[in-house]
Amino acid sequence: MRNIQTVLQEEDYTRIIAACEELARESSAKVVFLVDKNGQLIASAGNAGAMDTTSLATLAAGNIAATGGLAKLLGEQEFSILFHEGEKDHLHLSIIAQRYILVVVFDNKSALGLVRLRVKQAGQQLESVFSEIAERGGKDANPLFAEITDEDIENLFKD
């Protein structure tokens, strides 16, 4: 399987950030992250404080991958939603557009039902953004989904 890099235009990134900020606000979450399945942080909203966001993003992707293995053992393609409950903080993870992970960190000031409802709404907004990006990808002279090859990299550094 080839690794395809997603390149976002500024207007798309602005819409992604707005959806994450709205989710954080409307769900009373501490922080919201959008991560790709490789563990790379794409966007965040809320107050991450002293959180190690890089590790959180990587571990969230690992969690989705491990749970995907469990799903396959049970005959499922994947589990699209995961929830981890702690004493103080809770973690809600959901897969968006089959490539991204929406991570919501919240505490007892919010309720799981509210988080799930708001994640569903934000997920629809994000799916719409990624769908539009994919549609434009084949039509634009500067595609948003592009494979970056060794030749492309060498061309960037030619004199």
trRosetta pair geometry for C-beta under 8 A, 3 or more apart (Angstrom, degrees):
i j d omega theta_ij theta_ji phi_ij phi_ji
2 147 6.5 -7 150 -124 136 124
3 38 7.8 57 -143 -77 118 142
4 145 5.9 22 160 -177 125 95
4 146 7.5 162 -165 82 86 21
4 147 5.6 -63 -117 -86 78 74
5 145 7.9 164 85 -154 45 53
5 146 6.5 -27 70 73 90 70
5 147 7.3 123 22 -123 82 29
5 148 5.3 9 17 -3 135 113
6 36 7.3 177 22 -95 126 138
6 99 7.7 120 -44 136 139 147
6 133 7.4 44 -159 145 107 145
6 144 6.9 12 -164 151 69 83
6 145 6.0 -26 -112 -106 66 72
7 143 7.8 99 50 109 117 60
7 144 5.4 -143 74 -158 78 53
7 145 7.4 -175 27 -83 77 23
7 146 5.8 -2 6 23 124 108
8 12 4.5 -132 -164 86 95 121
8 13 4.7 111 129 -58 133 91
8 16 7.3 -43 -149 -4 154 141
8 133 7.0 -48 -114 -119 73 141
8 144 6.7 48 -102 -159 33 111
9 12 4.9 93 57 7 75 105
9 13 7.2 -146 94 -5 37 89
9 144 6.5 -73 -22 -104 91 116
10 13 5.6 -57 -146 38 33 111
10 14 6.2 38 154 -24 67 104
11 14 5.6 -49 -147 32 32 115
11 15 6.7 32 153 -17 62 103
12 15 5.8 -56 -153 36 33 110
12 16 6.4 34 149 -20 66 105
12 129 5.8 126 -154 -174 85 108
12 132 7.6 -166 -108 88 107 111
12 133 5.8 65 -127 -80 149 114
12 144 7.4 83 -14 -142 164 146
13 16 5.5 -52 -148 35 34 114
13 17 6.3 35 154 -18 66 104
13 43 7.2 170 -159 -83 78 121
14 17 5.9 -53 -147 37 30 110
14 18 6.3 33 153 -21 63 107
15 18 5.6 -52 -145 36 32 114
15 19 6.5 34 155 -20 64 103
15 125 7.6 -151 166 163 98 103
15 129 5.1 172 108 -104 128 129
16 19 5.9 -54 -151 34 30 110
16 20 6.5 27 152 -15 64 107
16 34 6.3 -92 178 35 113 165
16 42 7.0 -67 156 134 149 114
16 43 5.0 -179 130 -29 112 162
16 126 6.6 65 -124 -119 77 90
16 129 5.9 176 -70 130 80 168
17 20 5.7 -58 -149 39 32 110
17 21 6.1 32 154 -19 68 108
17 43 5.3 -141 -85 -156 66 130
17 45 6.6 134 -165 -70 66 109
18 21 5.7 -54 -143 38 29 111
18 22 6.2 30 157 -19 64 107
19 22 5.8 -54 -145 37 29 110
19 23 6.3 31 153 -20 62 107
19 122 5.0 126 172 -152 97 87
19 125 4.4 -179 -115 105 127 133
19 126 5.4 171 123 -62 163 84
19 129 7.3 -120 -17 -17 146 139
20 23 5.6 -54 -148 36 31 113
20 24 6.4 32 154 -20 65 104
20 32 4.6 -176 -166 103 87 124
20 33 7.7 39 -144 -107 132 11
20 34 6.0 -105 -81 -24 127 108
20 43 5.3 -169 -17 125 156 117
20 44 6.7 -155 159 -166 150 15
20 45 3.8 158 127 -5 99 125
20 122 7.2 90 -87 -161 37 134
21 24 5.7 -52 -148 35 31 112
21 25 6.3 26 156 -14 65 109
21 32 7.8 -152 -69 50 24 129
21 45 4.2 -151 -80 -142 55 144
21 46 7.8 177 -120 -42 54 62
22 25 5.8 -58 -146 41 30 109
22 26 5.7 16 163 -9 68 116
22 122 6.7 172 84 -96 99 102
22 125 7.9 49 60 24 137 169
23 26 6.2 -60 -130 46 23 101
23 27 5.7 -1 175 3 63 119
23 29 6.8 1 133 17 80 138
23 32 5.0 102 93 -102 116 164
23 45 7.1 117 59 66 89 138
23 102 7.7 -85 175 -173 172 125
23 104 6.9 -109 149 -98 119 118
23 118 5.4 135 -141 149 71 109
23 119 6.7 68 -147 -92 123 51
23 121 7.7 175 -96 80 87 93
23 122 4.0 8 -76 -72 122 152
24 27 6.7 -71 -135 48 15 94
24 29 4.7 -98 -134 64 59 104
24 30 7.9 -76 -149 87 99 18
24 31 6.7 -11 -119 -136 122 23
24 32 4.5 -126 -66 -4 93 115
24 45 4.4 -145 -13 114 140 108
24 46 4.0 -154 -146 -61 142 102
24 104 7.9 -172 -93 -132 63 91
25 28 7.8 11 177 -71 26 40
26 118 4.8 168 104 -125 110 132
26 121 7.9 -47 100 69 155 139
27 32 8.0 100 49 -70 128 121
27 104 6.5 -26 105 -159 155 141
27 106 6.5 -89 136 -86 106 143
27 110 5.7 49 159 -147 71 147
27 114 5.7 151 -138 131 70 95
27 115 4.8 79 -162 -106 127 61
27 118 4.0 -144 -66 58 104 156
27 119 7.2 47 -80 -43 152 74
28 106 6.7 83 99 -143 72 116
28 109 5.2 -124 151 118 130 101
28 110 4.0 176 78 -76 106 105
28 114 7.2 22 26 117 102 142
29 32 5.5 77 98 -55 148 90
29 46 5.8 -77 105 -88 90 152
29 104 4.9 -90 -122 -166 147 96
29 105 6.3 107 -176 70 99 48
29 106 4.3 -78 -120 -80 69 98
29 110 6.4 -15 -72 -17 52 164
29 115 6.8 96 -75 -115 104 103
30 46 5.6 105 135 163 37 137
30 47 6.3 -79 -177 63 72 82
30 49 7.8 -44 175 -2 115 115
30 89 7.1 -39 6 -128 148 110
30 105 4.8 -55 61 105 109 95
30 106 5.9 175 1 -103 82 39
30 107 6.3 68 -43 -15 116 95
31 44 6.4 -6 -175 -172 103 105
31 45 7.0 162 -156 85 58 46
31 46 3.7 -165 -106 87 48 127
31 47 6.2 -111 -72 64 94 38
31 48 4.9 82 -113 -84 152 63
31 49 7.9 -121 -47 9 131 82
31 51 6.8 -114 24 19 164 157
31 104 7.8 173 91 -151 48 43
31 105 4.8 12 55 48 86 113
32 44 6.6 161 86 -155 55 55
32 45 4.7 -4 55 56 102 93
32 46 5.5 113 7 -6 72 122
32 102 7.1 -14 -169 -172 97 86
32 103 6.9 154 -160 84 47 58
32 104 5.3 -9 -108 -105 81 71
32 105 7.6 -154 -74 23 37 71
32 122 7.9 -86 -162 178 150 169
33 41 6.1 -69 -161 -133 114 94
33 43 7.2 158 -158 87 47 52
33 44 4.9 -14 -104 -102 70 88
33 53 6.9 166 -101 -154 134 98
33 56 6.7 153 -15 116 164 118
33 57 6.1 -134 166 -89 147 88
33 60 7.2 168 85 4 133 165
33 101 7.9 9 105 102 94 87
33 102 7.6 161 84 -158 53 40
33 103 4.2 -5 57 57 100 110
33 105 7.9 44 -3 -10 99 100
34 41 7.7 100 77 -163 53 57
34 42 4.6 -58 102 66 96 110
34 43 4.4 19 39 50 113 93
34 44 7.4 -150 20 -69 68 47
34 96 7.4 -45 -138 42 101 145
34 100 5.8 -2 -174 179 92 124
34 101 7.4 155 -157 78 46 49
34 102 5.8 -16 -104 -103 73 66
34 103 7.6 -170 -78 20 24 78
34 126 7.1 -177 -117 -129 136 144
35 39 6.4 -14 178 -143 120 29
35 40 6.6 154 -160 74 72 37
35 41 5.7 -39 -103 -100 82 48
35 42 6.4 178 -102 5 23 89
35 57 4.4 174 -114 -149 128 90
35 60 5.5 113 46 82 159 130
35 61 5.9 -125 139 -56 127 97
35 100 6.8 147 77 -164 41 71
35 101 4.6 -23 66 62 96 100
35 103 6.1 32 0 -10 116 118
36 39 7.2 -42 75 23 70 21
36 40 4.9 3 38 53 107 92
36 42 6.1 95 -33 -45 85 116
36 61 7.3 20 97 -99 49 129
36 99 6.2 -23 -146 153 85 86
36 100 5.6 -52 -106 -106 52 69
36 101 7.4 113 -159 13 6 84
37 61 5.6 129 -168 -142 37 103
37 64 6.5 -106 -131 94 84 140
37 65 7.4 115 -175 -65 93 92
37 99 5.8 -106 -8 -166 111 49
37 100 7.1 -107 -35 -85 76 23
37 101 6.5 116 -84 -27 59 103
38 61 6.2 -25 104 -158 11 158
39 57 5.3 114 -177 130 65 83
39 58 3.8 48 -170 -114 133 55
39 59 7.8 89 -131 -2 115 27
39 60 7.3 146 -121 61 73 75
39 61 3.6 -117 -74 27 74 147
39 62 6.9 28 -84 -31 123 77
40 57 6.6 -7 171 150 7 136
41 44 6.5 -12 -174 -41 118 109
41 53 5.8 40 -87 148 158 107
41 54 6.7 -94 -14 -100 126 51
41 57 4.2 -105 -63 -81 86 158
42 100 7.0 -41 11 -134 149 117
44 48 6.2 8 162 -52 145 126
44 53 6.5 -50 -71 -143 158 140
46 105 7.8 -173 99 58 154 94
48 51 4.5 -103 180 46 84 114
48 53 5.4 -12 -160 -68 151 113
51 56 6.0 7 167 -32 114 143
51 105 7.6 173 -96 22 157 173
52 55 4.1 24 117 26 118 115
52 56 6.2 150 89 -20 65 87
53 56 5.4 -54 -141 39 34 114
53 57 6.1 36 159 -22 67 105
54 57 6.0 -55 -150 34 27 109
54 58 6.4 22 154 -14 62 110
55 58 5.7 -58 -145 41 32 110
55 59 5.9 26 160 -15 68 111
56 59 6.0 -59 -140 42 25 106
56 60 6.1 31 157 -24 63 107
56 103 7.0 154 152 140 106 161
56 105 8.0 -42 -160 -54 144 134
57 60 5.8 -53 -147 32 27 112
57 61 6.7 24 155 -15 61 105
57 103 7.5 -145 -103 7 57 152
58 61 5.9 -58 -154 36 31 109
58 62 6.4 30 150 -17 65 108
59 62 5.3 -52 -145 39 37 115
59 63 6.2 45 152 -26 66 102
60 63 5.5 -50 -149 32 31 115
60 64 6.6 32 152 -18 63 102
60 91 7.9 -146 -104 -178 100 130
60 93 5.8 175 -158 -111 102 132
60 101 5.5 169 139 121 115 147
60 103 4.9 -59 -124 -83 157 136
61 64 5.7 -52 -150 35 33 111
61 65 6.4 34 151 -19 65 106
61 101 6.3 -161 -86 6 64 148
62 65 5.5 -54 -147 37 33 113
62 66 6.2 31 156 -18 67 105
63 66 5.9 -54 -145 37 29 108
63 67 6.2 24 157 -13 64 110
63 82 6.6 -171 141 106 117 168
63 93 6.6 142 98 4 128 172
64 67 5.9 -59 -144 43 27 108
64 68 6.2 39 151 -29 62 105
64 78 7.8 23 -178 -168 86 125
64 82 7.1 -141 -92 -5 67 139
64 93 6.5 -135 -71 151 98 139
64 95 6.7 121 -145 -78 131 101
64 101 5.5 -125 -47 -94 151 135
65 68 5.5 -51 -151 28 30 118
65 69 7.0 34 150 -20 60 98
66 69 5.7 -49 -161 27 36 113
66 70 6.9 35 144 -15 64 101
67 70 5.3 -48 -153 35 43 115
67 71 6.3 49 147 -25 68 101
67 78 7.4 76 112 -163 89 80
67 79 5.3 -77 153 43 117 118
67 82 5.9 -120 -68 -83 173 132
68 71 5.4 -48 -147 32 34 116
68 72 6.5 36 154 -20 64 102
68 78 4.8 -24 -117 -118 86 98
68 79 7.4 -139 -84 23 47 75
69 72 5.8 -52 -149 33 32 110
69 73 6.7 35 151 -20 62 103
70 73 5.7 -54 -155 32 34 114
70 74 6.7 18 152 -6 66 109
70 79 7.4 -12 82 -10 105 123
71 74 5.9 -70 -155 46 32 103
71 76 3.9 -81 -175 81 91 108
71 77 6.6 -21 138 87 128 26
71 78 4.9 121 76 -127 166 29
71 79 4.9 -159 -79 -25 124 79
72 75 7.6 60 -170 -66 32 14
72 76 6.9 -96 -70 67 29 60
72 77 7.5 24 -86 -141 72 22
72 78 7.9 -1 -48 -78 78 57
76 79 6.6 55 118 -61 148 66
78 95 6.7 41 118 -16 136 163
79 82 6.3 87 113 -67 118 84
80 94 6.2 28 151 -156 76 76
80 95 4.7 -101 -145 38 71 107
81 92 7.4 -19 -166 -171 93 85
81 93 7.1 154 -157 87 45 57
81 94 4.8 -7 -105 -103 75 88
81 95 7.7 -114 -61 11 46 76
81 116 7.7 42 -156 -126 148 98
82 91 7.8 -10 112 115 95 95
82 92 7.5 160 86 -158 56 40
82 93 4.3 -2 57 58 101 105
82 94 7.6 -168 24 -72 63 46
83 90 7.1 -3 -172 177 87 107
83 91 7.1 161 -155 88 42 59
83 92 5.4 -4 -108 -108 80 70
83 93 7.6 -161 -71 25 38 69
83 112 6.8 43 -147 -141 145 122
84 90 6.6 172 89 -160 58 61
84 91 4.2 6 52 54 105 104
84 93 7.9 35 -2 -4 98 104
85 90 5.1 -11 -117 -117 55 103
86 89 4.9 10 59 67 132 61
86 90 5.9 -159 25 -79 78 49
86 91 7.5 60 -14 -8 107 89
88 107 5.8 -23 164 -133 70 108
88 108 7.3 -82 -152 -12 48 101
89 105 5.9 -4 -174 -173 117 94
89 106 7.2 150 -154 82 69 26
89 107 5.4 -50 -99 -88 59 80
90 105 7.4 156 78 -155 46 48
90 106 5.5 -26 62 70 95 76
90 107 6.9 151 11 -102 84 28
90 112 7.1 -87 143 -85 160 91
90 115 8.0 -146 100 -12 124 169
91 103 6.8 -24 -162 -163 94 90
91 104 7.3 148 -157 78 45 54
91 105 5.9 -15 -101 -102 71 68
92 103 7.5 149 79 -157 53 41
92 104 4.3 -10 58 58 102 105
92 106 7.1 6 2 15 110 110
92 112 7.4 151 -79 -139 126 78
92 115 5.2 161 -12 145 161 133
92 116 7.1 -141 -149 -75 147 64
92 119 6.2 -118 131 -61 134 153
93 101 5.7 -13 -165 -173 100 107
93 102 7.1 152 -154 77 47 53
93 103 5.4 -7 -103 -103 80 70
93 104 7.8 -165 -71 23 38 69
94 101 7.2 150 74 -156 34 59
94 102 4.9 -15 61 56 88 102
94 119 5.5 121 7 166 148 130
94 123 6.1 -63 116 -85 137 132
95 98 6.5 38 157 -106 116 30
95 100 7.1 132 -162 76 55 48
95 101 6.1 -34 -101 -100 55 65
95 102 7.8 -165 -80 15 7 81
96 99 7.6 -52 89 59 65 61
96 100 4.4 -36 68 78 97 103
96 101 7.1 174 16 -91 87 13
96 102 5.2 74 -28 -28 124 106
96 123 5.3 -148 -106 -138 100 83
96 126 4.9 -8 -173 105 144 133
96 127 6.2 -133 -168 -66 87 76
96 130 7.3 138 141 -3 98 148
97 100 5.6 34 52 20 98 104
97 126 6.8 -116 -19 128 113 93
97 127 5.3 167 -66 -116 89 67
97 130 4.1 -21 -97 89 164 158
97 131 7.3 -148 -113 -50 117 70
99 130 7.5 177 48 -160 117 149
100 126 7.2 -115 83 156 146 134
100 130 7.3 -151 0 -75 134 151
102 119 6.2 152 111 -151 136 99
102 122 6.7 146 -152 107 154 119
102 123 6.4 -120 2 -86 156 86
102 126 7.0 175 -73 19 126 165
104 115 5.7 166 115 -161 150 116
104 119 6.2 -106 -19 -83 144 115
106 109 7.4 -122 -178 60 90 81
106 110 4.4 -55 179 52 134 133
106 115 5.7 -141 13 -87 157 135
107 110 6.9 100 62 23 47 86
110 114 5.6 -123 -173 74 90 127
110 115 5.8 86 142 -54 127 100
111 114 4.6 90 61 6 86 104
111 115 7.0 -155 92 -5 44 86
112 115 5.6 -56 -147 38 33 112
112 116 6.1 34 156 -21 68 106
113 116 5.8 -53 -146 35 29 111
113 117 6.4 30 155 -19 63 106
114 117 5.8 -55 -149 36 31 112
114 118 6.2 21 158 -10 66 110
115 118 6.0 -62 -144 44 28 104
115 119 5.9 31 157 -22 66 110
116 119 5.7 -54 -141 36 27 113
116 120 6.5 34 156 -24 61 103
117 120 5.8 -55 -156 29 28 113
117 121 6.8 23 150 -13 63 105
118 121 5.6 -52 -150 38 37 111
118 122 6.1 33 154 -15 69 107
119 122 5.7 -55 -141 43 32 108
119 123 5.8 41 155 -28 65 107
120 123 5.6 -53 -146 33 26 117
120 124 6.8 29 153 -21 60 101
121 124 5.9 -53 -156 30 32 110
121 125 6.8 30 149 -16 64 103
122 125 5.5 -53 -152 36 38 113
122 126 6.2 33 152 -16 70 107
123 126 5.8 -56 -143 41 30 108
123 127 6.1 36 155 -23 65 106
124 127 5.6 -49 -143 34 30 114
124 128 6.5 35 154 -22 61 104
125 128 5.7 -57 -158 32 30 114
125 129 6.7 29 148 -18 64 103
126 129 5.5 -49 -150 33 38 112
126 130 6.3 29 156 -11 69 106
127 130 6.0 -60 -146 44 30 105
127 131 6.0 35 153 -25 65 109
128 131 5.6 -54 -143 35 27 114
128 132 6.5 28 157 -17 62 105
129 132 6.0 -59 -154 36 28 109
129 133 6.4 29 150 -20 64 107
130 133 5.4 -49 -145 35 36 115
130 134 6.3 38 154 -20 66 104
131 134 5.8 -54 -149 36 30 111
131 135 6.4 31 152 -20 64 105
132 135 5.7 -52 -146 35 32 112
132 136 6.3 26 157 -13 65 107
133 136 6.0 -61 -149 42 28 105
133 137 6.4 48 149 -45 62 100
133 144 4.7 -108 -169 107 91 151
133 145 7.0 108 141 -39 96 94
134 137 5.4 -38 -152 7 32 125
134 144 7.8 -101 -73 76 28 115
134 145 6.3 28 -114 -21 62 138
135 138 7.4 -69 -175 31 31 95
135 139 7.2 0 147 2 64 121
136 139 5.6 -83 -151 50 43 104
136 140 5.2 32 166 -25 88 114
136 143 7.7 162 123 -138 72 59
136 144 5.9 53 90 2 105 123
137 140 6.9 -49 -125 28 17 102
137 143 4.6 57 -163 -163 65 97
137 144 4.9 -93 -90 49 83 81
137 145 4.1 3 -133 26 146 96
137 146 7.7 -159 -153 -51 100 64
138 143 6.9 40 -72 -117 24 118
140 143 5.5 155 70 -85 97 45
140 144 6.9 66 40 -21 142 81
143 146 4.9 135 86 -71 103 93
148 152 5.2 -119 -157 75 63 143
148 153 6.7 71 167 -52 100 91
149 152 4.8 108 52 0 71 99
149 153 7.3 -134 99 -1 44 85
150 153 5.7 -54 -152 36 36 112
150 154 6.3 35 151 -18 68 105
151 154 5.7 -54 -147 37 32 111
151 155 6.3 35 154 -22 64 106
152 155 5.7 -56 -150 34 30 113
152 156 6.8 37 150 -26 62 101
153 156 5.7 -49 -158 24 34 116
153 157 7.1 7 155 0 64 108
154 157 6.3 -74 -154 47 34 96
154 158 6.7 56 149 -51 69 92
155 158 5.7 -29 -147 -5 38 119
